[in-house]
Amino acid sequence: MKNVYAGRQFIVMGVIALAGFLLLGKSFQLQVLNAAATSKGNITGVQAMTMYPSRGLIFDRDTTLMVNNKAIYDLKVTYNQVKNIDTAKFCKLLEIDKSTFEKNLNKNFRSIRYARHIPFNFISKVSARQFATFQESMYEFPGFFEELRNVRDYNYPVGGHVLGYLSEVGPLKIKESERYYMEGDYIGVTGLESQYEELLRGQKGEKLFLRDNLGRIEGSYQDGAQDQPAISGTSILTTLDFDLQQYGEQLLQNKIGAIVAIEPSTGEILAFISSPSYDPSVLSINRNRSTAFDTLKNNKNKPLFNRALKAQYPPGSTFKPLMSLIGLAENKTTPFRGTACSGAYYYKNLRFGCRTHSEPISNMKKAIQYSCNTYYFELFRDVIDQDGFGDPKEGMQKFDDYLKSFGLGQPLNIDLEGETDGNVPTVDYYNKIYRGSWSSPTILSLAIGQGELLVTPIQLANLAAIFANKGSYYEPHLVKGFINSNVEPKRYEKKTTLITNPAFYDAVNDGMELVTQGAPILDIPYCGKTGTVQNPHGADHSTFISFAPKENPKIALAVYVENSGFGSIYARPIASLMIERYIKGDINREDPYRVMLEKRMFNSNLLIKDE
């Protein structure tokens, strides 16, 4: 028995010796190998601090800087470190009252959200100017430290709807991002800021610090060897022409409507304007943003609503050139067909009105020039009733197919969220509402772009681009490329409509050229079509589609001005000024329209009063 216990004694001694060596090794690691801990016996952990990247910048097509960044600060605090501070001075520097100070500092430390030894957010959105003043006295306020953020800064009060804005991320986005975003982070909500969020935001970094048992920072962990630097966001080169965008917004001031301009050969959007608009700087992240947002949200004129992308309007007579093309493609008319118009079209005891023309409608060009309703009522019925008056369904289906091939009744997949479809009524739709009993006279208003047919301004502008290209288009888009990045922009393929015969387009475009004689541009022959859209809720809407020059077009656009009467009164002159500005770089004419529009001398019933 004695020998057995003697053996166990050596085993126990060996275990004790091994434990001693392990403790000595750990002590050597802590005191010698880890330089950060050689002089700090009270280190209790490592704290990670998020390093926020600079957000990508946004430029126009000629690298005019439209969206920049500016510094803003979140003030953090570790409760356990706050000792004997001058509360009155602290509050004065940050422009807060004592009750706010106490509310922001004294949290529910029994909850899992806050702890006395772990930093939490004391106040957000401190401007660089205010923080600079506070920072001079920051040494007097132990426990407080800053976290630098970058928020948006706008060089011009232009492009609010297309650029978009940032806001604090909500719980759902935090969850969807798998915790990439954290509470208090900012995210793009609308416009390009939202569409290209993943590129613009960059990549967060992380800096590690040693923390003592009071929560104080005691230096960098491993001299920063484990730190991850933030990676700046990708900057965007847009397709926008800043000068044209700014000028168009000026022309639409005090009006409700939209302008969209496209480069036909590429689908690049040159101007994307919704009115009323807003200065994007008022929605920049700051402590007054909520008030500014509520003011815009409650404005009855809906300045936050992007009409260029989402508004759905009847196209009115701007639809007649497309009706002409369909008639030609279906062999139901020729460029030389005319009509006898006595100021109305009659069917049985029904009368469908038309304006008096200064000369006979002897051919298609004159029908387009004088916007003859009678001509298009007749043509529409010929297309719809091609299988006989009692069977309009096949003709209507062909009609729908043509419209959809021209991008109507469906999103064009522009690189902005929230695009609406418009509406192209179908055979099924009419069968449902008329219980299968309907004919071409039932839906005759479609012939002149009224009735159930609805389009968006971006679709109208794209329609003008199709006329310019004689049967094809590229998906309209707002991003041309990326700066200092290996990210490749999307390549847009040409789309072709169901009508590609260039002779058909030549016939229609000749008529559209005659329409522009009321708003000529020196040395620039161009094509267009006015529309005066019936509005059951008030004054008619004024609209115009156009492209220029007639040969080798460089710009196609649509203008829509609500409640402003004839298309020739507001929409056509606005379009002509936009075209001249873009092609010539300036306006080299003095006429009443330019004076009226540029100086904003509008009819009183069009004025938008600020709320």
N, C-alpha and C positions, 0 to 999 in steps of 0.2 A: 504494500500500500504506500509506503514511504517513497519508493522509486517512482510510482505513478504520479504522485503529487509534484515531485521534483521536475518531471517533464512538463507538466502543465505550467509550472512557474516560469520556465523559459519561454513558453508560448505567450503568456501574458506579458512578459517583459518585452518580447518582440513586437507585440501589437502596440504597446505604449510607445516604444521607440519609433515605430512607423508613423503613429499619429503625431509624434513630436516633429518628425521630419516634414510631414505634410503641413503642419502649422507654421514651421519655419519657412517653407517654400511660399506659402500664401503671404506671410509677412514680408518676405523678400519681394514678391510681386507687387504688393501694395505700396511698399516704402521705397523700392528702388526702380522697378520696371515701370510703374505707372507714375510718370513725372507729375501728372496733375494732382496726385494725392500725397506727395511727399511732405507737404507743409500743411495739409488740411486733414485733421483727424476727425472732423465732424461731417464729412461728406456722406449724404444719405441716398443720393440718387442722381440720375441724369435727366435733364429736362430738354425736350425737343421744342424748338421754336420754328414755326412755319416761315419760310422766306417766300414772299409773293413776287411773281414775275411782273415785268413791265408788259402791259397788254399791247398787242400789235397795233400799228398805226393804220389809218385809212387815208388813201390818196385818191385824187381824181385821175383821169386817163393821162394827164400831162404832168403828174406828180405834184400837183398842188395839194398841200397837206390840209385835210379837212378835219381829221380827228386826231388829237394828240393825247398825252397823258399829263396829269399833274399829281403832286404828292398830297396825300391826306393821311391822317394819323388816327390810330386807335390807341387810347390810353389804357394800359393794363395796370392791375394792382395785385399785390400779394397781401392779404389782410394782416397776417402775422407781423409784417414788417412796418406797418403804418404806426409811427410813434411820434407823439408831441409835434404835430404839424400846425402851422398857422392856417386854420380852416378858412378864415375870412379872406386872406390873401389868395389862397388856392382857388376859392370860388370866384373871386374877382378876375383872376387871370383867365379862367375858362368860361367866364360869363354865365355861371350857373348860381342858383341860390342854395342855401344851406340844406333845405329839405331834399333837394335833388342829390346833393353830396351824400347825405345820410342814406337815402334810398339806394343809391348806386353802390355804396360801400358795404352796407349791412345786408347780406344775403341770408337765405335760409341754409345755414351750413349743416343742417341735419339731412338735407337732401343729397342725392348722389351727384347733383350737378355742380355744387360748389364745395370747396374745402378751404380752410383758413390758410393753409400752407401752399396752395397751388394758385398760380395767377389766373385771374379772370378779367373779362372786359369791364372797365369802369365807365368809359364814355367813347362813343364812336364818332367818326367823321369830323375830327378836329382839323381845321384848315391849316395849311403850311404857315400862313401868316400868324394865326393865333398860336400855333404850337411853338413858333420861333420865340414869341414873347414868353410863353410858359417855360420853355427849355432853359432860359437864362436863370430861372429860380428853381429848377427841377431838383437840384441838390438838397433843397430845403424840405423835400417831400419824399422821404424814404418809403420804399415799397411800390412806388409808381415808376413805370417805364413805358416807352412807346413801341408801337409796331407800325412800321411804314407800309402804306398801301398805295397803289396807283389807281386813280379814277380818271374818267374822261374829261378832256378839255377841248373846247371847240373853237376853232379860229374864226368861224363865220356863223351867223345865225341862219344857216341854210341847210336843207336836206333832212329835217327831223324825221320824216316818215321813212325815208330810204335808209338812213344811217342807223336809226333805232336808238335804244337807250338801255342802260343797265339797271338792275335792281338787286336787292338782297335775295339770296336763294331761299326758296321755301322748303319745307320738310319733304315734300314729294320728290323734288329734284335731288335733294340730298340722298334720299333712298335710292333713286334711279341711278345715280352716279356711283353707287357702291362706295359711298363716303369719300369720293374725291372732293366734293364740296362739303364744307362745314358751316355751321351756323355763323352768320355774319359775313360769309363770302358774297361776292357780287357775280352776277351772271347776265349775259345778254338776253333781253326779253323780247325785243321787236327788231325788225329790220335786219341789216347786215350783221349787227352785233349778235343777234340770235342765230341767224343762219350759219354763220362761220365761227360760232362760239368756240369750238374745240381747237381751231387754229389760232384764233385771236388771243385766247386766254393764256397760252404758254403752258409751262409745267412748273408746279410749285417745287421749291427746294426745302431743305431742312438743315437747321443748325443746332448742334447739341451742346449743352452747357452742364457743368457740374452744379448741383444744388445742395446747400447745407440743410440742417434739420429745421431751420426757420424759413426755408424757402428761398433763401438768398442765392443769387448767382455767384459762384465762386471760380468762374473761369471756363475756358473752352474745354470740351472733352477731347482728350487725346490730340490736343493742338489742332483740332478741326479735321483730323484725318478721316473721320466718318461723315463729315458734313456733305450734303448734296446741294450744289448751287441751283438756284432757280434759272429756268430757261425762258427767255423772253418769247412772247407770242409772235406769230407770223404776221407781217404787215401786208395789207391788201391794196392792190392797184385796181381801182374800180374802172368801169367803162364810162362813168359820168363825165360830162364836160362841165366843170364848175361854173364857168361864165354863163353857159346856157341855162344851167339849173338855177342860178341866182337870178338871171334875167326873167325866166319864166315865172318864178315865184313872185317877182315884182309885178309882172303883168296880171297875175291872178289875185293880188292883194284885194281884200274886201269883197271877194267873190267866193262862191261855193262851186267846186268843180275839180278838174284834173287836166294835166298835160303829160303825155308820154311821147318821147322822141326816141327813135331807133335808127341805127345805122343799118340799112337794108342788107348790105353785103356780108354782114357778120352776125346780126342779131344783137349787137351791143347796144345797151340802153344809154342814150346820151343825156336825157333828162327824165326825171320821174317825180312828178309834182302833184301833190294833193293840197287842196285849199278848202278851208283855212288850215294853215300849218302852225308850227310852233318853233320857237328858238330852242334847239336841242340843249343848249347850256342850262336852261331852267330845270331840266331833268337830270343834270349831272349830280353825282352822289354828294350831298352835303346835308347839313342839319335842317335846311329849309325845304328840302325836296318834297316832303309829304304834302305840304301846303300848296306848292306849285302844281303837283300832280292832281290834287283834288280840284283845284281851280280849272284845270284843263278838262278833267273828267266831267265836271258839272256844267261846262259851257254848252248851251243848247245847240251851237253850231258844230259840235263834235270835232274839234281840231285834232283829236287823237285818232280819228277814223281815217284810214288810208284809202281814199276814194280811188286812186289810180289802180289799186290792186283789188279792192273789195266791192266797190260800188257797182251795181248792176242797173244799166239804163237801156231803154229802147234805142236802137241806133238811128231811128228816123231815116231821113233820105240819104244818109251816108251809106245805107244798105243798097241803094239803087244800082251803083256800078257792079256789085256782086250779082244782083238780080239780072243785070244785062249779060254778064258772063255765063250764068246758068242757062239763060235763053239761047245764047249762041252755041254753047256746048250741046244742048239738047236739040239743036236745029229747029228751034221754035221762032227764031227771028234772024235778021241779018243786020249789018251796020246801016243798011239803007232803008230799013222799014220805018215808016212814020205812023202817025195816027191823027185822026181828026178829033181834037179836044175842044169841047164847047164850055169848058169850065167845070165839068163834072163827068163821072162815069156812072152809068145807070144799069141797074139789074132789076128787072121787074119793077116793083114800086119803090125800090131803094135807090138812093142817090149818094154817091161817094164823091166828095168835093175835090176840086183841083183849082189851082190858081189860073188867072188869065195870063196868057203868054203874049209877048210883044211881037212874035212871029210864029208861023206854023211849025208844028213838030213834024218836020219832014224826014227826019232820020234819027238814029240812035244818039248821035252827038247832041242834037237839039233837045232830045228827051232828057239827057243828063244835064245839059246846061240849064234848062228851065225847070228841071225837077218835076216833070209831068207825071202826076199820079195816074192819070188815065192810061198812059202808055204802059205803066208797070202793073196796073190792075189787069189789063188785057194779057200782058206777057205772063204774069203769074198764073192766070187761069189756063193759058195754053200749056204751061209746064205741068201743073197739077192734074189737069184733065186730059193728059195725053192718051189715057186708056178709056176715055169717055167720061161724060159728066157724072155718071152714076158710080164711078169707081175711082176716087181720088187717091186711094191708098198707095199704089205703086208710085205715082208721081210725087206724092208727099215724101215717100221713103227716099227717092232719089234726091229730092230737095234737101232733106236732112243730111244725107251723105255728103253732098257738096258743102254744106255749111260746116260740118265737122272737119272736113279736110282743110278748110280755111281757118281752123283753130277756134271755132265758135262752139259754145255749149260745153266746154271742158277746159280745165286748167292748161295753161301753156308751159307749166313747169318752170316758171321763172324762179330764180334762186332767192326767193323770199317766202317766208311762211305765211299762210293765211289767204292765198289766192282763191277767189271764188270762181264758180263754173260759168256764170251767165246761164242762159236758158235757150235751148232750141227745142220747141215743142215737137212731139213725136206723134206718129199714127196712134200708138197705144194711148197717149194722153188724150187725143181728141175722141177716140172711141169711148174712153171712160166718161168724159164730161158731157159728150153728146149722145151717149148710148149707141154708138155706131152709126148714127144718122147725121152725117155732115157732108159738106161739099165745098168746092173752092170758094163760093161766095161767103160761106160761113167764116172762113179764115182769111178773108181778102186783105185785112190790115197787115198781114205779114209781107205783102208785096212792097210796102213802103216803109218797112222796118218798124212797125208798130205791133200792137197786140201782145202776144205772149213772148215774143222774141226779146231777149235781154243780152246785152254784152257788157264787158268791162272796158274801161279805157285802155288797158294794156292790150286787149284783144282788138280794139279798134285800130290802135297804132300798128299792131302786127298785120292787120288787114291792109293798111296802107303800104306796109313793107312788101306784101305779096304782090300788090299792083306794081310797085316799083321793080320787083324782081321778075315779074311776068310769070308767076305761078309757083314760086318756091319761097321758103323762109327758113331762117335759123331760129331755134328757140331763143326768145329774148332773155338776156342775162345781164347781170350787174358787175361781175368780177372778170377782169381782163387777165390778171395774173397775180403772182405773189412776189414780194420783194425780200431779197436775202434769204431765200428758202429754196429747198429742193423739191417742194411740193408743186406738182404739175397742175395747172388749171384744167378744168373739164373741157374736152373738145366737143364742139357742137356740130352735129352732122346736118346737112341740108335736108329739109323736108319738102316734099312735093305735093301739091294739091291735085285734085281730080281734073283740073283744067290747066293745061300747059301750052296750048296753042298760042304762040306769040301774036298772031294776027288778031285774035280775040282781044288781047290786052291792048294792042295798038288802037283798035276801034274804040274801046272804052276810055283809054287814057286821053285820046283826042278830045272826047267830050269833057273829061275832067279838066283838061287844060283850059277850055272855054269858061269853066266855072270860076277860074282864078282871075279873070279879067277885072273883077270888082275890087281886087286887092293886089295889083301888080307889083312885081319886084324888078327893078331895073336890071337888065342883062341876065335875069334868071327865069327862064320859062319853067313853070312848075304846074303840077296837076293837083286837083283837090275836089272835094264834094262837100257841100254844106248840108246841114240837117236842122230842121226846126221840129223839135220833138214834142208831140202833144203830151201835156201833163195834166191829169185830172185833179191834181192837188194845188194848182196855181198856174203861174205864168209858164209858157213853153220854155223848153231848154234849147240852148244854142250849141251846136256841135259842128265839127269840121275835121275831115281826114285829108291828108296831103302828103306828097313826096316831091323832092326837088334835088337837082334839076330834073327835067323830064327825061333826059338821056344821061346815063351813068349816075343814077341818084345817090346822094350822100346822106340824105336824112329823110325819114318818114315819120309822121307824127299824127296824133289825134288830140283835139282840144274839146273839152266838154265843160260848158258853163251853165249851171242850173238857173232856171227862172230868169233867163235873160233874152228871150224872144228869138228872132230870126238868127239862123246860123251865120248870115252875112254881117250881122251887127257886131258881134263880139268874137265868136270862135274863129271866123276866117281871118280878120285882121290880126288877131293874136298869133295865129299860125304863120302868117306872112312875115311878121316881125321876128318870130323865132327862127324861121328859115334864113332870113337875111342876116340876122345876128350870127348864126352858126357858119354860114358859107362865106360871108364877107368879113366877119369879125366885128362889124359895127353896122349901125343903121344910117344909110346915106340918103335919107329922104325926110321931108317934113310934110306930114299930112295930118288931117284931123284925128285919125285913128291913133296915130302914134302919140300925139299930144294928150288925147283923152286917156289912153291906156297907161302911158308911162307916168303921167302926173296924177293918176288915180281919180280922174274927174268922172265918177260913175253916176249913173241914174240912182236916185235916192232909194229906190226899192231893191237895189242890189247891195246896198251897203250892209256890212256885217258890223254890228256894234259890239265892242268889247264887253264882256260880262263883268 
